[in-house]
Amino acid sequence: MKDYYTTSNIGRAKYTVSYHDGISKHKDGSAFYDIMIFKSKVKMNAFIDSLITSGYKEKVLDKTISM
């Protein structure tokens, strides 16, 4: 399944998009996500639009922290 997720403010990177083509895998069989880094939200949104037209779906990450 083609999917992507976004994160922001990781180190010096303002916006990031991680995306998986549904095929690429690590040696252990887990999904290999490519990453794109953007300084502009407009360029990030344009990239996301291109992913969506290519059949990618947004993956919602659980951002809750449990202790």
CHARMM internal coordinates of N, CA and C (Angstrom, degrees):
IC EDIT
DIST 1 N 1 CA 1.4485
DIST 1 CA 1 C 1.5236
ANGL 1 N 1 CA 1 C 109.41
DIST 1 C 2 N 1.3054
ANGL 1 CA 1 C 2 N 116.50
DIHE 1 N 1 CA 1 C 2 N 130.80
DIST 2 N 2 CA 1.4624
ANGL 1 C 2 N 2 CA 121.69
DIHE 1 CA 1 C 2 N 2 CA 177.15
DIST 2 CA 2 C 1.5230
ANGL 2 N 2 CA 2 C 108.66
DIHE 1 C 2 N 2 CA 2 C -79.73
DIST 2 C 3 N 1.3417
ANGL 2 CA 2 C 3 N 116.76
DIHE 2 N 2 CA 2 C 3 N 123.98
DIST 3 N 3 CA 1.4490
ANGL 2 C 3 N 3 CA 119.36
DIHE 2 CA 2 C 3 N 3 CA 178.47
DIST 3 CA 3 C 1.5272
ANGL 3 N 3 CA 3 C 110.68
DIHE 2 C 3 N 3 CA 3 C -145.83
DIST 3 C 4 N 1.3433
ANGL 3 CA 3 C 4 N 115.03
DIHE 3 N 3 CA 3 C 4 N 165.51
DIST 4 N 4 CA 1.4601
ANGL 3 C 4 N 4 CA 121.37
DIHE 3 CA 3 C 4 N 4 CA 179.29
DIST 4 CA 4 C 1.5189
ANGL 4 N 4 CA 4 C 108.99
DIHE 3 C 4 N 4 CA 4 C -148.66
DIST 4 C 5 N 1.3302
ANGL 4 CA 4 C 5 N 115.12
DIHE 4 N 4 CA 4 C 5 N 159.69
DIST 5 N 5 CA 1.4606
ANGL 4 C 5 N 5 CA 120.56
DIHE 4 CA 4 C 5 N 5 CA 171.34
DIST 5 CA 5 C 1.5152
ANGL 5 N 5 CA 5 C 108.83
DIHE 4 C 5 N 5 CA 5 C -147.18
DIST 5 C 6 N 1.3280
ANGL 5 CA 5 C 6 N 115.68
DIHE 5 N 5 CA 5 C 6 N 155.77
DIST 6 N 6 CA 1.4578
ANGL 5 C 6 N 6 CA 121.10
DIHE 5 CA 5 C 6 N 6 CA -177.61
DIST 6 CA 6 C 1.5248
ANGL 6 N 6 CA 6 C 110.14
DIHE 5 C 6 N 6 CA 6 C -115.06
DIST 6 C 7 N 1.3196
ANGL 6 CA 6 C 7 N 115.20
DIHE 6 N 6 CA 6 C 7 N 150.30
DIST 7 N 7 CA 1.4578
ANGL 6 C 7 N 7 CA 122.52
DIHE 6 CA 6 C 7 N 7 CA 172.62
DIST 7 CA 7 C 1.5191
ANGL 7 N 7 CA 7 C 107.69
DIHE 6 C 7 N 7 CA 7 C -140.97
DIST 7 C 8 N 1.3119
ANGL 7 CA 7 C 8 N 116.48
DIHE 7 N 7 CA 7 C 8 N 161.07
DIST 8 N 8 CA 1.4615
ANGL 7 C 8 N 8 CA 119.26
DIHE 7 CA 7 C 8 N 8 CA 179.11
DIST 8 CA 8 C 1.5212
ANGL 8 N 8 CA 8 C 110.71
DIHE 7 C 8 N 8 CA 8 C -137.57
DIST 8 C 9 N 1.3151
ANGL 8 CA 8 C 9 N 113.75
DIHE 8 N 8 CA 8 C 9 N 155.41
DIST 9 N 9 CA 1.4680
ANGL 8 C 9 N 9 CA 123.14
DIHE 8 CA 8 C 9 N 9 CA 177.82
DIST 9 CA 9 C 1.5303
ANGL 9 N 9 CA 9 C 113.05
DIHE 8 C 9 N 9 CA 9 C 56.10
DIST 9 C 10 N 1.3198
ANGL 9 CA 9 C 10 N 115.76
DIHE 9 N 9 CA 9 C 10 N 53.55
DIST 10 N 10 CA 1.4635
ANGL 9 C 10 N 10 CA 121.52
DIHE 9 CA 9 C 10 N 10 CA 173.79
DIST 10 CA 10 C 1.5272
ANGL 10 N 10 CA 10 C 106.36
DIHE 9 C 10 N 10 CA 10 C -100.08
DIST 10 C 11 N 1.3158
ANGL 10 CA 10 C 11 N 116.14
DIHE 10 N 10 CA 10 C 11 N 108.41
DIST 11 N 11 CA 1.4721
ANGL 10 C 11 N 11 CA 119.25
DIHE 10 CA 10 C 11 N 11 CA -176.47
DIST 11 CA 11 C 1.5115
ANGL 11 N 11 CA 11 C 109.69
DIHE 10 C 11 N 11 CA 11 C 60.36
DIST 11 C 12 N 1.3283
ANGL 11 CA 11 C 12 N 116.17
DIHE 11 N 11 CA 11 C 12 N -126.80
DIST 12 N 12 CA 1.4639
ANGL 11 C 12 N 12 CA 120.92
DIHE 11 CA 11 C 12 N 12 CA 179.08
DIST 12 CA 12 C 1.5235
ANGL 12 N 12 CA 12 C 112.74
DIHE 11 C 12 N 12 CA 12 C -90.57
DIST 12 C 13 N 1.3356
ANGL 12 CA 12 C 13 N 116.99
DIHE 12 N 12 CA 12 C 13 N -5.62
DIST 13 N 13 CA 1.4675
ANGL 12 C 13 N 13 CA 121.30
DIHE 12 CA 12 C 13 N 13 CA -179.83
DIST 13 CA 13 C 1.5261
ANGL 13 N 13 CA 13 C 109.61
DIHE 12 C 13 N 13 CA 13 C -79.77
DIST 13 C 14 N 1.3133
ANGL 13 CA 13 C 14 N 116.03
DIHE 13 N 13 CA 13 C 14 N 125.29
DIST 14 N 14 CA 1.4586
ANGL 13 C 14 N 14 CA 121.04
DIHE 13 CA 13 C 14 N 14 CA -178.66
DIST 14 CA 14 C 1.5285
ANGL 14 N 14 CA 14 C 111.65
DIHE 13 C 14 N 14 CA 14 C -75.13
DIST 14 C 15 N 1.3381
ANGL 14 CA 14 C 15 N 116.94
DIHE 14 N 14 CA 14 C 15 N -52.21
DIST 15 N 15 CA 1.4624
ANGL 14 C 15 N 15 CA 122.03
DIHE 14 CA 14 C 15 N 15 CA -179.45
DIST 15 CA 15 C 1.5276
ANGL 15 N 15 CA 15 C 108.80
DIHE 14 C 15 N 15 CA 15 C -132.85
DIST 15 C 16 N 1.3297
ANGL 15 CA 15 C 16 N 117.32
DIHE 15 N 15 CA 15 C 16 N 137.80
DIST 16 N 16 CA 1.4610
ANGL 15 C 16 N 16 CA 121.05
DIHE 15 CA 15 C 16 N 16 CA 175.98
DIST 16 CA 16 C 1.5223
ANGL 16 N 16 CA 16 C 110.05
DIHE 15 C 16 N 16 CA 16 C -132.57
DIST 16 C 17 N 1.3219
ANGL 16 CA 16 C 17 N 114.65
DIHE 16 N 16 CA 16 C 17 N 147.51
DIST 17 N 17 CA 1.4606
ANGL 16 C 17 N 17 CA 122.11
DIHE 16 CA 16 C 17 N 17 CA 174.00
DIST 17 CA 17 C 1.5214
ANGL 17 N 17 CA 17 C 106.62
DIHE 16 C 17 N 17 CA 17 C -126.66
DIST 17 C 18 N 1.3241
ANGL 17 CA 17 C 18 N 115.98
DIHE 17 N 17 CA 17 C 18 N 120.40
DIST 18 N 18 CA 1.4617
ANGL 17 C 18 N 18 CA 121.64
DIHE 17 CA 17 C 18 N 18 CA 175.17
DIST 18 CA 18 C 1.5189
ANGL 18 N 18 CA 18 C 107.12
DIHE 17 C 18 N 18 CA 18 C -103.49
DIST 18 C 19 N 1.3293
ANGL 18 CA 18 C 19 N 116.84
DIHE 18 N 18 CA 18 C 19 N 133.11
DIST 19 N 19 CA 1.4570
ANGL 18 C 19 N 19 CA 119.67
DIHE 18 CA 18 C 19 N 19 CA -176.26
DIST 19 CA 19 C 1.5226
ANGL 19 N 19 CA 19 C 111.16
DIHE 18 C 19 N 19 CA 19 C -140.73
DIST 19 C 20 N 1.3386
ANGL 19 CA 19 C 20 N 115.56
DIHE 19 N 19 CA 19 C 20 N 145.83
DIST 20 N 20 CA 1.4598
ANGL 19 C 20 N 20 CA 122.95
DIHE 19 CA 19 C 20 N 20 CA -178.37
DIST 20 CA 20 C 1.5205
ANGL 20 N 20 CA 20 C 108.33
DIHE 19 C 20 N 20 CA 20 C -123.89
DIST 20 C 21 N 1.3298
ANGL 20 CA 20 C 21 N 116.33
DIHE 20 N 20 CA 20 C 21 N 130.28
DIST 21 N 21 CA 1.4615
ANGL 20 C 21 N 21 CA 121.14
DIHE 20 CA 20 C 21 N 21 CA -176.77
DIST 21 CA 21 C 1.5274
ANGL 21 N 21 CA 21 C 113.79
DIHE 20 C 21 N 21 CA 21 C -83.24
DIST 21 C 22 N 1.3252
ANGL 21 CA 21 C 22 N 117.91
DIHE 21 N 21 CA 21 C 22 N 1.04
DIST 22 N 22 CA 1.4480
ANGL 21 C 22 N 22 CA 121.30
DIHE 21 CA 21 C 22 N 22 CA 179.69
DIST 22 CA 22 C 1.5143
ANGL 22 N 22 CA 22 C 113.62
DIHE 21 C 22 N 22 CA 22 C 86.68
DIST 22 C 23 N 1.3463
ANGL 22 CA 22 C 23 N 117.31
DIHE 22 N 22 CA 22 C 23 N -4.12
DIST 23 N 23 CA 1.4618
ANGL 22 C 23 N 23 CA 121.40
DIHE 22 CA 22 C 23 N 23 CA -176.32
DIST 23 CA 23 C 1.5245
ANGL 23 N 23 CA 23 C 111.69
DIHE 22 C 23 N 23 CA 23 C -120.40
DIST 23 C 24 N 1.3184
ANGL 23 CA 23 C 24 N 118.51
DIHE 23 N 23 CA 23 C 24 N -47.97
DIST 24 N 24 CA 1.4614
ANGL 23 C 24 N 24 CA 123.30
DIHE 23 CA 23 C 24 N 24 CA -174.12
DIST 24 CA 24 C 1.5201
ANGL 24 N 24 CA 24 C 111.47
DIHE 23 C 24 N 24 CA 24 C -60.96
DIST 24 C 25 N 1.3318
ANGL 24 CA 24 C 25 N 115.60
DIHE 24 N 24 CA 24 C 25 N 133.28
DIST 25 N 25 CA 1.4603
ANGL 24 C 25 N 25 CA 120.65
DIHE 24 CA 24 C 25 N 25 CA -179.15
DIST 25 CA 25 C 1.5339
ANGL 25 N 25 CA 25 C 109.69
DIHE 24 C 25 N 25 CA 25 C -138.16
DIST 25 C 26 N 1.3328
ANGL 25 CA 25 C 26 N 115.28
DIHE 25 N 25 CA 25 C 26 N 152.55
DIST 26 N 26 CA 1.4545
ANGL 25 C 26 N 26 CA 121.62
DIHE 25 CA 25 C 26 N 26 CA 171.11
DIST 26 CA 26 C 1.5277
ANGL 26 N 26 CA 26 C 107.93
DIHE 25 C 26 N 26 CA 26 C -76.43
DIST 26 C 27 N 1.3369
ANGL 26 CA 26 C 27 N 117.16
DIHE 26 N 26 CA 26 C 27 N 171.41
DIST 27 N 27 CA 1.4657
ANGL 26 C 27 N 27 CA 120.93
DIHE 26 CA 26 C 27 N 27 CA 178.95
DIST 27 CA 27 C 1.5214
ANGL 27 N 27 CA 27 C 112.39
DIHE 26 C 27 N 27 CA 27 C -60.68
DIST 27 C 28 N 1.3348
ANGL 27 CA 27 C 28 N 117.67
DIHE 27 N 27 CA 27 C 28 N -28.51
DIST 28 N 28 CA 1.4688
ANGL 27 C 28 N 28 CA 120.38
DIHE 27 CA 27 C 28 N 28 CA 179.73
DIST 28 CA 28 C 1.5303
ANGL 28 N 28 CA 28 C 112.88
DIHE 27 C 28 N 28 CA 28 C -84.21
DIST 28 C 29 N 1.3243
ANGL 28 CA 28 C 29 N 117.50
DIHE 28 N 28 CA 28 C 29 N 0.40
DIST 29 N 29 CA 1.4567
ANGL 28 C 29 N 29 CA 121.75
DIHE 28 CA 28 C 29 N 29 CA 177.33
DIST 29 CA 29 C 1.5110
ANGL 29 N 29 CA 29 C 115.34
DIHE 28 C 29 N 29 CA 29 C 95.01
DIST 29 C 30 N 1.3348
ANGL 29 CA 29 C 30 N 117.95
DIHE 29 N 29 CA 29 C 30 N -5.14
DIST 30 N 30 CA 1.4647
ANGL 29 C 30 N 30 CA 120.26
DIHE 29 CA 29 C 30 N 30 CA 179.21
DIST 30 CA 30 C 1.5284
ANGL 30 N 30 CA 30 C 110.28
DIHE 29 C 30 N 30 CA 30 C -78.02
DIST 30 C 31 N 1.3077
ANGL 30 CA 30 C 31 N 115.70
DIHE 30 N 30 CA 30 C 31 N 157.41
DIST 31 N 31 CA 1.4611
ANGL 30 C 31 N 31 CA 122.16
DIHE 30 CA 30 C 31 N 31 CA -177.14
DIST 31 CA 31 C 1.5321
ANGL 31 N 31 CA 31 C 111.01
DIHE 30 C 31 N 31 CA 31 C -65.08
DIST 31 C 32 N 1.3332
ANGL 31 CA 31 C 32 N 116.28
DIHE 31 N 31 CA 31 C 32 N 137.67
DIST 32 N 32 CA 1.4588
ANGL 31 C 32 N 32 CA 122.47
DIHE 31 CA 31 C 32 N 32 CA 176.38
DIST 32 CA 32 C 1.5193
ANGL 32 N 32 CA 32 C 108.54
DIHE 31 C 32 N 32 CA 32 C -101.44
DIST 32 C 33 N 1.3280
ANGL 32 CA 32 C 33 N 116.92
DIHE 32 N 32 CA 32 C 33 N 116.03
DIST 33 N 33 CA 1.4567
ANGL 32 C 33 N 33 CA 122.40
DIHE 32 CA 32 C 33 N 33 CA 179.94
DIST 33 CA 33 C 1.5202
ANGL 33 N 33 CA 33 C 110.53
DIHE 32 C 33 N 33 CA 33 C -97.60
DIST 33 C 34 N 1.3389
ANGL 33 CA 33 C 34 N 116.40
DIHE 33 N 33 CA 33 C 34 N 127.97
DIST 34 N 34 CA 1.4617
ANGL 33 C 34 N 34 CA 121.79
DIHE 33 CA 33 C 34 N 34 CA 170.69
DIST 34 CA 34 C 1.5172
ANGL 34 N 34 CA 34 C 107.23
DIHE 33 C 34 N 34 CA 34 C -80.35
DIST 34 C 35 N 1.3353
ANGL 34 CA 34 C 35 N 116.84
DIHE 34 N 34 CA 34 C 35 N 161.80
DIST 35 N 35 CA 1.4658
ANGL 34 C 35 N 35 CA 120.41
DIHE 34 CA 34 C 35 N 35 CA -178.13
DIST 35 CA 35 C 1.5251
ANGL 35 N 35 CA 35 C 109.64
DIHE 34 C 35 N 35 CA 35 C -136.30
DIST 35 C 36 N 1.3176
ANGL 35 CA 35 C 36 N 114.83
DIHE 35 N 35 CA 35 C 36 N 141.26
DIST 36 N 36 CA 1.4645
ANGL 35 C 36 N 36 CA 122.29
DIHE 35 CA 35 C 36 N 36 CA 172.68
DIST 36 CA 36 C 1.5217
ANGL 36 N 36 CA 36 C 106.91
DIHE 35 C 36 N 36 CA 36 C -122.63
DIST 36 C 37 N 1.3281
ANGL 36 CA 36 C 37 N 116.10
DIHE 36 N 36 CA 36 C 37 N 137.72
DIST 37 N 37 CA 1.4683
ANGL 36 C 37 N 37 CA 122.39
DIHE 36 CA 36 C 37 N 37 CA -179.28
DIST 37 CA 37 C 1.5213
ANGL 37 N 37 CA 37 C 108.50
DIHE 36 C 37 N 37 CA 37 C -114.21
DIST 37 C 38 N 1.3292
ANGL 37 CA 37 C 38 N 116.22
DIHE 37 N 37 CA 37 C 38 N 134.71
DIST 38 N 38 CA 1.4596
ANGL 37 C 38 N 38 CA 121.63
DIHE 37 CA 37 C 38 N 38 CA -177.36
DIST 38 CA 38 C 1.5193
ANGL 38 N 38 CA 38 C 110.36
DIHE 37 C 38 N 38 CA 38 C -129.51
DIST 38 C 39 N 1.3295
ANGL 38 CA 38 C 39 N 115.73
DIHE 38 N 38 CA 38 C 39 N 146.86
DIST 39 N 39 CA 1.4624
ANGL 38 C 39 N 39 CA 121.92
DIHE 38 CA 38 C 39 N 39 CA 172.32
DIST 39 CA 39 C 1.5229
ANGL 39 N 39 CA 39 C 110.71
DIHE 38 C 39 N 39 CA 39 C -96.95
DIST 39 C 40 N 1.3221
ANGL 39 CA 39 C 40 N 116.36
DIHE 39 N 39 CA 39 C 40 N -18.18
DIST 40 N 40 CA 1.4598
ANGL 39 C 40 N 40 CA 122.21
DIHE 39 CA 39 C 40 N 40 CA -176.48
DIST 40 CA 40 C 1.5265
ANGL 40 N 40 CA 40 C 110.39
DIHE 39 C 40 N 40 CA 40 C -118.15
DIST 40 C 41 N 1.3277
ANGL 40 CA 40 C 41 N 116.06
DIHE 40 N 40 CA 40 C 41 N 131.92
DIST 41 N 41 CA 1.4624
ANGL 40 C 41 N 41 CA 120.98
DIHE 40 CA 40 C 41 N 41 CA 178.51
DIST 41 CA 41 C 1.5256
ANGL 41 N 41 CA 41 C 110.63
DIHE 40 C 41 N 41 CA 41 C -67.32
DIST 41 C 42 N 1.3232
ANGL 41 CA 41 C 42 N 117.53
DIHE 41 N 41 CA 41 C 42 N -30.41
DIST 42 N 42 CA 1.4638
ANGL 41 C 42 N 42 CA 121.71
DIHE 41 CA 41 C 42 N 42 CA 179.00
DIST 42 CA 42 C 1.5255
ANGL 42 N 42 CA 42 C 110.15
DIHE 41 C 42 N 42 CA 42 C -64.28
DIST 42 C 43 N 1.3425
ANGL 42 CA 42 C 43 N 117.04
DIHE 42 N 42 CA 42 C 43 N -45.11
DIST 43 N 43 CA 1.4636
ANGL 42 C 43 N 43 CA 120.67
DIHE 42 CA 42 C 43 N 43 CA 178.88
DIST 43 CA 43 C 1.5239
ANGL 43 N 43 CA 43 C 111.11
DIHE 42 C 43 N 43 CA 43 C -67.32
DIST 43 C 44 N 1.3339
ANGL 43 CA 43 C 44 N 116.95
DIHE 43 N 43 CA 43 C 44 N -36.94
DIST 44 N 44 CA 1.4581
ANGL 43 C 44 N 44 CA 120.19
DIHE 43 CA 43 C 44 N 44 CA 177.86
DIST 44 CA 44 C 1.5270
ANGL 44 N 44 CA 44 C 109.96
DIHE 43 C 44 N 44 CA 44 C -63.26
DIST 44 C 45 N 1.3233
ANGL 44 CA 44 C 45 N 117.28
DIHE 44 N 44 CA 44 C 45 N -45.06
DIST 45 N 45 CA 1.4595
ANGL 44 C 45 N 45 CA 120.80
DIHE 44 CA 44 C 45 N 45 CA 179.73
DIST 45 CA 45 C 1.5233
ANGL 45 N 45 CA 45 C 112.14
DIHE 44 C 45 N 45 CA 45 C -64.09
DIST 45 C 46 N 1.3305
ANGL 45 CA 45 C 46 N 117.28
DIHE 45 N 45 CA 45 C 46 N -35.56
DIST 46 N 46 CA 1.4704
ANGL 45 C 46 N 46 CA 120.94
DIHE 45 CA 45 C 46 N 46 CA 176.78
DIST 46 CA 46 C 1.5295
ANGL 46 N 46 CA 46 C 109.88
DIHE 45 C 46 N 46 CA 46 C -65.32
DIST 46 C 47 N 1.3325
ANGL 46 CA 46 C 47 N 117.50
DIHE 46 N 46 CA 46 C 47 N -39.86
DIST 47 N 47 CA 1.4616
ANGL 46 C 47 N 47 CA 121.32
DIHE 46 CA 46 C 47 N 47 CA 177.83
DIST 47 CA 47 C 1.5299
ANGL 47 N 47 CA 47 C 110.34
DIHE 46 C 47 N 47 CA 47 C -65.93
DIST 47 C 48 N 1.3281
ANGL 47 CA 47 C 48 N 117.26
DIHE 47 N 47 CA 47 C 48 N -42.36
DIST 48 N 48 CA 1.4613
ANGL 47 C 48 N 48 CA 120.97
DIHE 47 CA 47 C 48 N 48 CA 178.32
DIST 48 CA 48 C 1.5247
ANGL 48 N 48 CA 48 C 110.45
DIHE 47 C 48 N 48 CA 48 C -62.22
DIST 48 C 49 N 1.3277
ANGL 48 CA 48 C 49 N 117.56
DIHE 48 N 48 CA 48 C 49 N -40.47
DIST 49 N 49 CA 1.4694
ANGL 48 C 49 N 49 CA 121.06
DIHE 48 CA 48 C 49 N 49 CA 177.39
DIST 49 CA 49 C 1.5247
ANGL 49 N 49 CA 49 C 110.75
DIHE 48 C 49 N 49 CA 49 C -60.67
DIST 49 C 50 N 1.3456
ANGL 49 CA 49 C 50 N 117.15
DIHE 49 N 49 CA 49 C 50 N -38.74
DIST 50 N 50 CA 1.4670
ANGL 49 C 50 N 50 CA 119.83
DIHE 49 CA 49 C 50 N 50 CA 178.47
DIST 50 CA 50 C 1.5306
ANGL 50 N 50 CA 50 C 110.84
DIHE 49 C 50 N 50 CA 50 C -68.59
DIST 50 C 51 N 1.3340
ANGL 50 CA 50 C 51 N 116.95
DIHE 50 N 50 CA 50 C 51 N -35.12
DIST 51 N 51 CA 1.4660
ANGL 50 C 51 N 51 CA 119.52
DIHE 50 CA 50 C 51 N 51 CA 176.46
DIST 51 CA 51 C 1.5234
ANGL 51 N 51 CA 51 C 110.86
DIHE 50 C 51 N 51 CA 51 C -65.15
DIST 51 C 52 N 1.3249
ANGL 51 CA 51 C 52 N 116.61
DIHE 51 N 51 CA 51 C 52 N -43.24
DIST 52 N 52 CA 1.4629
ANGL 51 C 52 N 52 CA 121.62
DIHE 51 CA 51 C 52 N 52 CA -178.77
DIST 52 CA 52 C 1.5293
ANGL 52 N 52 CA 52 C 110.69
DIHE 51 C 52 N 52 CA 52 C -62.77
DIST 52 C 53 N 1.3227
ANGL 52 CA 52 C 53 N 117.10
DIHE 52 N 52 CA 52 C 53 N -41.40
DIST 53 N 53 CA 1.4685
ANGL 52 C 53 N 53 CA 119.72
DIHE 52 CA 52 C 53 N 53 CA 178.68
DIST 53 CA 53 C 1.5241
ANGL 53 N 53 CA 53 C 111.24
DIHE 52 C 53 N 53 CA 53 C -68.36
DIST 53 C 54 N 1.3443
ANGL 53 CA 53 C 54 N 117.44
DIHE 53 N 53 CA 53 C 54 N -21.08
DIST 54 N 54 CA 1.4649
ANGL 53 C 54 N 54 CA 121.56
DIHE 53 CA 53 C 54 N 54 CA 177.04
DIST 54 CA 54 C 1.5263
ANGL 54 N 54 CA 54 C 112.32
DIHE 53 C 54 N 54 CA 54 C -88.42
DIST 54 C 55 N 1.3244
ANGL 54 CA 54 C 55 N 117.59
DIHE 54 N 54 CA 54 C 55 N 1.76
DIST 55 N 55 CA 1.4532
ANGL 54 C 55 N 55 CA 121.26
DIHE 54 CA 54 C 55 N 55 CA 175.05
DIST 55 CA 55 C 1.5170
ANGL 55 N 55 CA 55 C 115.57
DIHE 54 C 55 N 55 CA 55 C 99.96
DIST 55 C 56 N 1.3264
ANGL 55 CA 55 C 56 N 118.32
DIHE 55 N 55 CA 55 C 56 N 11.99
DIST 56 N 56 CA 1.4677
ANGL 55 C 56 N 56 CA 121.56
DIHE 55 CA 55 C 56 N 56 CA 178.90
DIST 56 CA 56 C 1.5191
ANGL 56 N 56 CA 56 C 110.08
DIHE 55 C 56 N 56 CA 56 C -80.50
DIST 56 C 57 N 1.3321
ANGL 56 CA 56 C 57 N 115.79
DIHE 56 N 56 CA 56 C 57 N 146.81
DIST 57 N 57 CA 1.4614
ANGL 56 C 57 N 57 CA 122.60
DIHE 56 CA 56 C 57 N 57 CA 176.37
DIST 57 CA 57 C 1.5201
ANGL 57 N 57 CA 57 C 108.82
DIHE 56 C 57 N 57 CA 57 C -116.94
DIST 57 C 58 N 1.3253
ANGL 57 CA 57 C 58 N 117.32
DIHE 57 N 57 CA 57 C 58 N 146.39
DIST 58 N 58 CA 1.4623
ANGL 57 C 58 N 58 CA 121.11
DIHE 57 CA 57 C 58 N 58 CA 179.74
DIST 58 CA 58 C 1.5236
ANGL 58 N 58 CA 58 C 110.42
DIHE 57 C 58 N 58 CA 58 C -73.91
DIST 58 C 59 N 1.3157
ANGL 58 CA 58 C 59 N 115.98
DIHE 58 N 58 CA 58 C 59 N 133.42
DIST 59 N 59 CA 1.4604
ANGL 58 C 59 N 59 CA 122.50
DIHE 58 CA 58 C 59 N 59 CA 176.84
DIST 59 CA 59 C 1.5189
ANGL 59 N 59 CA 59 C 107.33
DIHE 58 C 59 N 59 CA 59 C -99.65
DIST 59 C 60 N 1.3186
ANGL 59 CA 59 C 60 N 116.37
DIHE 59 N 59 CA 59 C 60 N 125.31
DIST 60 N 60 CA 1.4591
ANGL 59 C 60 N 60 CA 121.20
DIHE 59 CA 59 C 60 N 60 CA -179.29
DIST 60 CA 60 C 1.5289
ANGL 60 N 60 CA 60 C 108.05
DIHE 59 C 60 N 60 CA 60 C -91.00
DIST 60 C 61 N 1.3250
ANGL 60 CA 60 C 61 N 115.91
DIHE 60 N 60 CA 60 C 61 N 121.33
DIST 61 N 61 CA 1.4584
ANGL 60 C 61 N 61 CA 121.24
DIHE 60 CA 60 C 61 N 61 CA 179.81
DIST 61 CA 61 C 1.5139
ANGL 61 N 61 CA 61 C 110.09
DIHE 60 C 61 N 61 CA 61 C -91.89
DIST 61 C 62 N 1.3134
ANGL 61 CA 61 C 62 N 116.82
DIHE 61 N 61 CA 61 C 62 N 143.07
DIST 62 N 62 CA 1.4649
ANGL 61 C 62 N 62 CA 122.32
DIHE 61 CA 61 C 62 N 62 CA 175.84
DIST 62 CA 62 C 1.5103
ANGL 62 N 62 CA 62 C 107.73
DIHE 61 C 62 N 62 CA 62 C -79.64
DIST 62 C 63 N 1.3210
ANGL 62 CA 62 C 63 N 117.88
DIHE 62 N 62 CA 62 C 63 N 110.36
DIST 63 N 63 CA 1.4551
ANGL 62 C 63 N 63 CA 122.06
DIHE 62 CA 62 C 63 N 63 CA -175.34
DIST 63 CA 63 C 1.5190
ANGL 63 N 63 CA 63 C 112.48
DIHE 62 C 63 N 63 CA 63 C -101.45
DIST 63 C 64 N 1.3094
ANGL 63 CA 63 C 64 N 117.26
DIHE 63 N 63 CA 63 C 64 N 16.63
DIST 64 N 64 CA 1.4615
ANGL 63 C 64 N 64 CA 120.00
DIHE 63 CA 63 C 64 N 64 CA 178.28
DIST 64 CA 64 C 1.5230
ANGL 64 N 64 CA 64 C 109.57
DIHE 63 C 64 N 64 CA 64 C -84.40
DIST 64 C 65 N 1.3086
ANGL 64 CA 64 C 65 N 115.45
DIHE 64 N 64 CA 64 C 65 N 145.90
DIST 65 N 65 CA 1.4588
ANGL 64 C 65 N 65 CA 121.34
DIHE 64 CA 64 C 65 N 65 CA 179.13
DIST 65 CA 65 C 1.5187
ANGL 65 N 65 CA 65 C 107.48
DIHE 64 C 65 N 65 CA 65 C -111.83
DIST 65 C 66 N 1.3096
ANGL 65 CA 65 C 66 N 115.89
DIHE 65 N 65 CA 65 C 66 N 123.94
DIST 66 N 66 CA 1.4579
ANGL 65 C 66 N 66 CA 118.97
DIHE 65 CA 65 C 66 N 66 CA 177.73
DIST 66 CA 66 C 1.5094
ANGL 66 N 66 CA 66 C 109.14
DIHE 65 C 66 N 66 CA 66 C -112.22
DIST 66 C 67 N 1.3255
ANGL 66 CA 66 C 67 N 114.94
DIHE 66 N 66 CA 66 C 67 N 141.68
DIST 67 N 67 CA 1.4616
ANGL 66 C 67 N 67 CA 120.62
DIHE 66 CA 66 C 67 N 67 CA 179.95
DIST 67 CA 67 C 1.5017
ANGL 67 N 67 CA 67 C 109.99
DIHE 66 C 67 N 67 CA 67 C -124.08
END
COOR INIT
IC SEED 1 N 1 CA 1 C
IC BUILD
